[in-house]
Amino acid sequence: MYAVIGAGPMGLATARNLQKLNIPFVGFELHSDVGGLWDIDNPHSTMYETAHLISSKQMTEFEAYPMRDSVACYPHHSELRQYFQDFADQFDLKSRYEFSTRVISASPEGDGWRVISECNGAQQSRLFDGVLIANGTLHKPNMPTLPGEFASHLMHSSEYRNPSVFKDKRVLIVGCGNSGADIAVDAVHHAKSVDISLRRGYYFLPKFIKGRPIDTLGGKLKLPRQAKQRMDAAMIRMIIGKPSDYGLPDPDYRMYESHPVVNSLVLHHLGHGDIKPRRDISGIKGHTVSFSDGESSDYDLILMATGYLLDYPFIDRKHLNWPATQHAPQLYMNVFHPEYDNLFMMGMVEAAGLGWEGRNQQARLVALYIKQREQNSAAADNFDVVKRALSGVTLDGGYDYIKLARMAYYVNKEEYLATLAEHTAKLQMEEGEQETDNKTFGNNPSIGYRLRHKIFNKKDRQSDTSV
């Protein structure tokens, strides 16, 4: 029996794939229903009333469970909540969950994991064969220390629910990720004034080009990475210009080396003077905020759109291979622990265009691995060689991602999906096929060329570091 922690999109994908392979499990969910952060009535949700999906439904939905035709290209959060509730009902996943239940701790014990949970004040301790952690990545606010004391309302975007909080106020938004851009646009229609402070530049993308969602375009012609970065950046400049055309800093990194902001409305309002761009904050005293360019202004509300930090409060970091110097656990494919063969980090992955189907494929691989490990198959042994050799190696596709906490678990979609497919195919092979596979790495069959290349590269990097 396995424990699945969380009933958001990743938890449901995990539960469904375990169910398909008849792997027994119990799910734990802190809220009273499924949907995770997409259920705005969930007290632990960071959703806001005007939020929509930033990727199109076509590129995000589960392949085996498409969204209804009546759902918009970029669905409202209420439609997504209904989608996940319908998904859970369709496959009878709710019956596998214990709702309104908090996981207090998960720790190794013998060959399994001791999980202590609490529901309505009553605690329960159970020993499971393994644990699949799917409690999400967007629930612990990243709240940087500000240079001074603000005398009025300071809040994080995780607390934001509706734009009435901005009514007749002088508002400063700090940060311009996708949530920060959305919230700034909300504030324009209610606030007395709206300023936005940025430390670094972002690439901004429109949601539609020629009437089609931007993430559904392209992909037919495979370009070398650097050529794609140059061509796509040039196309976006041609369509909407550079951020500096709107008073914002230009990125000091190449396209796709950080998650882009899929929102051109914020540029629209910057261009119309509805939002005023500001530089980094250099000091705060009372209601007055000073900026690095020497300017200053007074505000009634500061909203920190500064993202989130990974947080797994029920398990010790040492069990996650998570050094204090790293922003994220060091796992193979962001999932597989180098030593524990029964602990899995589900959904700790971000990539432009990966969608829930990509995460579903991740869950499928984990379920296959569990099944093969139960059968003591050679395929599982071969996979163990790879996951131990490549633990912490980023599947970045050669992109030089910027060194930020929010990028610590970012991957390249194409490389990640290709690696998923390669491992999935090997774990699905019948025993006879495994025996006749003539690809070897040392004494271990069924390790493909690309993965062997990764292993050698890791060894080379380690050798270079030690010199």
C-alpha positions in Angstrom: 0.0 0.0 0.0 1.3 3.4 -1.0 0.5 6.9 0.3 -0.3 9.7 -2.1 -0.1 13.2 -0.6 -2.3 15.7 -2.3 -5.4 15.8 -4.6 -4.6 18.6 -6.9 -3.9 18.0 -10.6 -0.6 16.1 -9.9 -2.2 14.1 -7.0 -5.1 13.0 -9.3 -2.7 12.1 -12.1 -0.7 10.0 -9.7 -3.8 8.3 -8.2 -5.1 7.5 -11.7 -1.9 5.9 -12.9 -1.6 3.8 -9.7 -5.2 2.8 -10.1 -4.6 1.7 -13.8 -1.8 -0.7 -12.7 -3.8 -2.0 -9.7 -1.2 -0.6 -7.2 -3.0 -0.1 -3.9 -2.8 3.4 -2.4 -4.4 5.8 0.1 -4.7 9.5 -0.8 -4.4 12.3 1.7 -5.9 15.7 1.1 -5.9 18.7 3.4 -9.0 20.2 1.8 -12.5 18.6 1.7 -12.4 18.1 -2.1 -10.1 17.7 -5.1 -8.6 20.4 -7.2 -5.8 21.8 -5.1 -5.1 25.5 -5.6 -7.7 25.5 -8.5 -10.4 25.3 -5.9 -10.7 28.9 -4.7 -12.8 27.7 -1.8 -9.9 25.7 -0.5 -8.5 27.7 2.4 -5.0 26.8 1.3 -5.5 27.9 -2.3 -3.6 30.9 -3.7 -6.2 31.5 -6.4 -7.7 34.9 -7.1 -11.2 35.6 -8.6 -10.0 36.8 -12.0 -7.4 34.1 -12.6 -7.3 32.2 -15.8 -5.0 29.5 -17.1 -1.9 31.0 -18.7 -1.4 28.1 -21.1 -4.2 27.0 -23.5 -6.5 24.2 -22.6 -5.3 22.3 -25.7 -1.8 22.2 -24.5 -2.6 21.7 -20.8 -5.4 19.1 -20.5 -5.0 15.4 -19.8 -4.9 13.6 -23.2 -7.3 10.9 -22.0 -9.8 13.5 -20.6 -10.1 16.5 -22.8 -11.9 19.6 -21.6 -15.4 20.4 -23.0 -15.7 22.3 -26.2 -17.6 25.0 -24.3 -14.6 25.7 -22.1 -12.6 28.8 -23.3 -9.1 28.6 -24.8 -7.7 30.0 -21.5 -10.2 28.7 -18.9 -11.3 30.5 -15.8 -10.2 28.9 -12.5 -13.8 27.8 -11.8 -13.9 25.8 -15.0 -10.7 24.1 -14.0 -12.0 23.2 -10.5 -15.0 21.6 -12.2 -12.7 19.8 -14.6 -10.7 18.2 -11.8 -13.9 17.3 -9.9 -15.3 15.6 -13.0 -12.0 13.8 -13.7 -12.0 12.4 -10.1 -15.6 11.4 -10.5 -15.1 9.8 -13.9 -12.4 7.4 -12.5 -13.8 7.1 -9.0 -10.7 8.6 -7.4 -12.4 10.4 -4.5 -13.2 7.0 -2.8 -9.4 6.5 -2.6 -8.8 9.7 -0.6 -9.1 10.7 3.0 -10.2 14.3 2.9 -9.8 17.1 5.5 -6.7 15.2 6.6 -3.3 16.7 7.2 -0.1 14.6 6.9 2.0 15.5 9.9 5.0 13.4 9.2 6.5 10.9 6.8 9.7 9.1 7.8 11.5 5.9 6.7 11.0 2.8 8.8 12.4 -0.5 7.9 11.7 -1.1 4.2 8.7 1.3 4.2 7.5 4.8 5.4 5.7 5.7 8.5 3.0 8.2 7.8 1.2 10.1 10.6 -1.9 11.9 9.6 -4.6 13.9 11.5 -8.3 14.3 10.8 -10.6 16.2 13.1 -8.0 16.2 15.9 -7.5 12.4 15.8 -4.1 11.1 14.7 -3.4 7.9 12.8 -0.1 6.2 12.3 0.4 3.8 9.4 3.3 2.0 7.7 3.2 2.3 3.9 5.3 0.6 1.2 6.2 4.0 -0.2 5.2 7.6 -0.5 4.3 9.8 -3.5 4.5 13.5 -2.6 2.1 15.6 -4.7 1.2 18.5 -2.5 2.2 21.2 -5.1 4.8 23.9 -5.5 2.8 27.1 -5.2 1.7 27.4 -1.6 4.6 28.8 0.5 5.0 32.5 -0.3 8.4 33.8 -1.1 8.4 37.1 1.0 11.8 38.9 0.6 12.9 41.3 3.3 12.2 44.9 2.3 14.7 47.7 3.0 12.7 49.5 5.7 9.3 49.4 7.4 6.1 50.1 5.4 3.5 52.0 7.4 0.4 50.7 5.6 -0.9 47.5 4.0 1.8 44.9 2.9 0.6 41.7 1.4 1.8 38.8 -0.8 0.0 37.8 -4.0 -1.0 34.5 -2.3 -3.4 36.6 -0.1 -5.0 38.3 -3.0 -8.5 37.3 -3.9 -10.3 40.2 -5.6 -9.5 43.7 -6.8 -11.7 45.4 -4.3 -8.6 45.5 -2.0 -7.2 48.2 -4.4 -10.2 50.5 -4.3 -9.0 54.2 -4.3 -5.5 53.2 -3.1 -2.0 54.1 -4.4 -0.7 50.6 -5.2 2.8 49.3 -5.8 3.1 45.8 -7.3 6.6 44.3 -6.7 7.5 41.6 -9.3 6.0 40.9 -12.7 5.7 37.2 -13.2 2.4 35.9 -14.6 0.5 36.6 -11.3 2.0 40.0 -10.8 1.1 41.0 -14.4 -2.5 39.7 -14.0 -2.9 41.5 -10.6 -1.5 44.8 -11.9 -4.1 44.7 -14.7 -6.8 44.0 -12.1 -5.6 47.0 -10.0 -5.8 49.4 -12.9 -9.6 49.4 -12.8 -10.0 50.0 -9.1 -6.9 51.8 -7.7 -6.1 55.5 -7.5 -2.7 54.7 -9.1 -0.7 51.6 -10.0 3.1 51.3 -10.1 5.1 48.2 -10.8 8.6 47.6 -9.5 11.0 45.2 -11.3 14.6 44.1 -10.5 15.1 42.3 -13.8 13.6 42.1 -17.3 11.0 39.6 -18.6 10.0 38.3 -22.0 6.3 39.2 -22.6 4.2 37.1 -24.9 0.7 37.7 -26.2 -1.9 35.0 -25.5 -3.1 35.0 -29.1 -1.5 35.4 -32.5 -3.7 35.4 -35.5 -6.6 34.3 -33.3 -4.8 31.2 -32.0 -3.3 30.6 -28.6 0.4 31.3 -28.8 1.4 27.9 -27.3 -0.3 26.0 -30.2 1.8 27.7 -32.8 5.1 26.4 -34.2 6.8 23.1 -33.3 6.6 21.6 -36.8 10.1 22.9 -37.8 12.7 21.8 -35.3 15.4 24.4 -35.0 18.7 24.3 -33.2 18.3 25.8 -29.7 20.2 29.0 -30.3 18.5 29.6 -33.6 15.1 29.1 -32.0 15.9 31.5 -29.2 17.0 34.2 -31.7 14.1 33.7 -34.1 11.4 33.6 -31.4 12.8 36.6 -29.6 12.9 38.5 -32.9 9.3 37.6 -33.7 8.1 38.8 -30.4 10.0 42.1 -30.7 8.3 42.5 -34.1 4.9 41.9 -32.7 5.0 43.8 -29.4 8.4 45.5 -29.2 10.9 45.4 -26.4 10.1 45.8 -22.7 12.1 49.0 -22.7 9.7 50.4 -25.2 7.2 50.4 -22.3 9.6 51.7 -19.6 10.6 48.2 -18.3 14.1 46.7 -18.1 15.0 44.4 -21.0 16.0 40.9 -20.0 19.7 40.2 -19.5 19.3 36.6 -20.5 18.2 34.9 -23.7 14.7 33.8 -24.4 13.4 30.6 -22.7 16.1 30.9 -20.0 13.4 32.0 -17.6 9.6 31.4 -17.7 8.0 34.1 -20.0 5.1 36.3 -18.9 2.1 35.4 -21.0 0.3 38.7 -20.7 0.3 41.6 -23.2 -2.4 43.6 -21.3 0.1 44.8 -18.8 2.1 46.3 -21.7 -1.1 47.8 -23.0 -1.7 49.6 -19.7 1.9 50.6 -19.4 1.7 52.2 -22.8 -1.5 54.0 -21.8 0.0 55.4 -18.6 -2.4 53.3 -16.4 0.6 51.6 -14.9 3.9 53.3 -14.1 7.1 51.3 -14.3 9.5 51.6 -11.4 13.0 50.3 -10.7 14.1 48.1 -7.8 13.2 49.3 -4.3 16.2 50.9 -2.5 14.4 52.0 0.7 11.1 52.3 2.5 10.2 54.8 5.3 6.6 55.1 6.4 4.4 55.4 3.2 7.3 56.5 1.0 9.2 54.0 -1.2 12.5 55.0 -2.8 13.8 53.3 -6.0 17.3 52.6 -7.3 17.0 55.4 -9.9 16.6 58.0 -7.2 12.9 58.5 -7.6 10.3 57.9 -4.8 6.6 57.9 -4.3 4.0 57.3 -1.6 1.8 54.2 -1.4 -1.2 52.9 0.5 -0.6 49.2 -0.4 2.4 47.1 -1.5 1.6 43.7 -3.1 4.6 41.3 -3.3 4.2 39.2 -6.4 7.5 37.5 -5.6 6.5 33.9 -6.2 6.8 30.8 -4.0 9.3 28.5 -2.3 9.2 24.7 -2.3 7.8 23.5 1.0 7.4 19.9 2.3 6.8 20.5 6.0 5.9 16.9 6.8 9.3 15.4 5.8 12.8 16.1 6.7 15.0 17.7 4.0 17.6 15.1 4.5 15.2 12.4 3.2 14.7 14.4 0.0 18.4 14.7 -0.9 18.0 18.5 -0.5 21.2 20.2 0.5 20.9 23.5 2.4 22.8 25.2 -0.5 20.2 24.2 -3.1 16.8 25.7 -3.9 15.3 22.2 -4.6 15.8 18.5 -3.9 18.4 16.9 -6.1 16.5 14.1 -7.7 16.6 12.3 -11.1 14.0 13.9 -13.4 12.9 15.9 -10.3 11.2 12.8 -9.1 13.4 9.8 -8.2 15.5 9.7 -5.1 19.1 8.3 -5.6 18.8 5.9 -2.7 15.1 5.5 -1.7 13.4 3.4 -4.3 10.0 4.0 -2.7 9.9 7.8 -2.3 8.7 10.0 -5.3 8.4 13.7 -5.7 5.4 14.2 -8.0 5.0 17.4 -10.0 8.1 19.2 -8.8 8.7 20.2 -12.4 8.1 23.3 -14.4 8.5 23.8 -18.2 6.9 25.9 -20.8 4.3 23.7 -22.5 4.6 20.6 -20.3 1.0 20.8 -19.3 -0.8 18.3 -17.1 -0.4 15.6 -19.7 3.4 15.9 -19.3 2.9 15.5 -15.6 0.5 12.6 -16.3 3.3 10.9 -18.2 5.6 11.4 -15.3 3.0 9.7 -13.0 2.7 6.9 -15.6 6.5 6.3 -15.4 6.5 6.2 -11.6 3.6 3.7 -11.6 5.5 1.5 -14.1 8.6 1.7 -12.0 6.8 0.7 -8.8 5.2 -2.3 -10.6 8.5 -3.4 -12.1 10.3 -3.0 -8.7 7.6 -5.2 -7.1 8.5 -7.8 -9.7 12.2 -7.4 -9.1 12.6 -7.0 -12.9 15.9 -6.2 -14.7 14.2 -3.1 -16.2 13.8 -1.6 -12.7 17.4 -2.5 -11.8 18.6 -0.8 -14.9 16.5 2.3 -14.1 18.1 2.4 -10.6 21.5 2.6 -12.2 20.5 5.6 -14.2 18.6 7.4 -11.4 21.6 7.1 -9.0 24.1 8.2 -11.6 22.1 11.2 -12.8 20.5 12.4 -9.5 20.4 16.2 -9.6 21.3 16.5 -13.3 19.0 19.0 -14.9 17.2 18.0 -18.1 17.7 21.5 -19.4 18.1 20.8 -23.1 21.2 23.0 -23.1 19.4 26.2 -22.0 21.2 28.3 -19.4 18.4 28.9 -17.0 18.8 31.9 -14.7 19.8 31.0 -11.1 16.7 31.7 -9.2 14.7 29.6 -6.7 11.7 29.4 -9.1 13.9 28.1 -11.8 15.6 25.4 -9.7 13.1 22.7 -10.8 12.7 24.0 -14.4 13.3 21.6 -17.3 13.2 21.7 -21.0 10.0 20.2 -22.3 11.4 18.4 -25.3 14.2 16.7 -23.3 12.0 15.9 -20.4 9.3 14.3 -22.5 11.9 12.4 -24.5 13.5 11.0 -21.4 10.0 10.1 -20.0 9.3 8.2 -23.2 12.6 6.4 -23.3 12.3 5.1 -19.7 8.6 4.3 -20.1 9.3 2.2 -23.2 12.0 0.2 -21.4 9.8 -0.4 -18.3 7.0 -1.6 -20.5 9.2 -4.1 -22.4 8.4 -7.7 -21.9 11.1 -9.7 -20.1 12.2 -11.4 -23.3 12.7 -8.1 -25.0 14.8 -6.9 -22.1 17.1 -9.9 -22.4 17.7 -9.4 -26.1 18.3 -5.7 -25.9 22.0 -5.3 -27.0 22.4 -1.8 -25.7 24.6 -1.8 -22.6 26.2 0.5 -20.1 28.8 -1.6 -18.3 27.0 -4.7 -17.2 23.5 -3.0 -17.3 21.3 -3.5 -20.4 18.6 -1.2 -21.7 20.3 2.1 -21.0 20.0 4.2 -24.1 22.7 6.2 -25.8 21.4 9.6 -24.7 21.2 8.6 -21.1 24.7 7.1 -21.2 25.9 10.4 -22.7 24.3 12.2 -19.7 26.1 9.9 -17.3 29.5 10.5 -18.9 28.9 14.2 -19.0 28.1 14.2 -15.3 31.3 12.3 -14.5 33.3 14.8 -16.6 31.7 17.8 -14.7 32.5 16.1 -11.4 36.1 15.6 -12.6 36.4 19.2 -13.7 35.1 20.4 -10.4 37.6 18.4 -8.4 40.6 19.7 -10.2 
